[in-house]
Amino acid sequence: MGSRKLFAKSKPVIPVRALHLDLKGVPPTPGRLVELLRIARLARYNAILVEWEDSFPWTVDERFRSETAYTPSQLKKFFGAAKKLGIEVIPLVQCLGHMETPLSIGHYKSLREIPYRSDVMNPLAKGARELVEKMVDDVLAISPKPKWFHLGGDEAWSFGTHPDTKAYIAKHGKGALYLHHVEPILDKLNARGIRPILWHDMMREWDGAALEKLAKKADLCVWGYQGHPFSWHKHVNKEMVENFRKHGITMWGGTAHKGADGHNVD
């Protein structure tokens, strides 16, 4: 589709059009971060999902910061520029998988699902949920109040492999364990008038009761980065989407504009 046809309508078909900035690795300079907002606006995005990782000026534990982490004043300029451009900033703080920012620090080793891996949090570990809550509060303390807050929650590959979590799932189910961990966080965000969002992949095998419970408290972003949205079989398919819909889930869609041919293709 040519750009003229794509931008022919004065009012876009999709009301919220968000660009995901994942700041792992080498984040943009403060100036470039603001410039990206202008580029996004020209492309008619009206929201930007920011996965801060170690680029955020964390106060919950300053060891979470990288050497090039943004300062509060730099982020204030970013938020101000977003407001002027009419772009909603949606923060993303991981709650289960992709937890390397805190869990790579030895002090938090007890919160790992697998002791020698820092990617997945053990949702039953003492202090696990509390750490996520503090990180969420840290981000909200410096951000303008968002309409939505993304809690990640995807690709927790070792979820349920720790003896404690494995036993919990055997007794209550995967959905129950996941909700045990995130539900209090969802409740706190909703109480502040902020709608939580989670990635969809960990909910594919949930029972209807768990999905209906989640539907009242969070949206799901159904993501797929290769080919047709329904070509990923178990990851994304029409039956799964219809099942989410049947149980009242409000869904967002997530695709990719680069890297869709493989994780190592730029």
Buried (B, 14 or more C-beta within 10 A) or exposed (E): EEEEEEEEEEEEEEEEBBBBBEBEEEBBEBEEBBEBBEEBBEEEBBBBBBBBBBBBBBBBBEBBBBEEBBEEEBBBBBBEBBEEBEBBBBBBBBBBBBBBBBBBBEEBEEBBBEEEBBBBBBBBBEEBBEBBBBBBEBBBEBBEEBEBBBBBBBBBEBBBBBEBBEEBBEEEBBBBBBBBBBBBBBEBBBEEEBBBBBBBBBBBEBEEEBBBBBBEBBBBBBBBBBEEBBEBEEBBBEEBBEBBEEBEBEBBEBEEEEEEEEEEEE
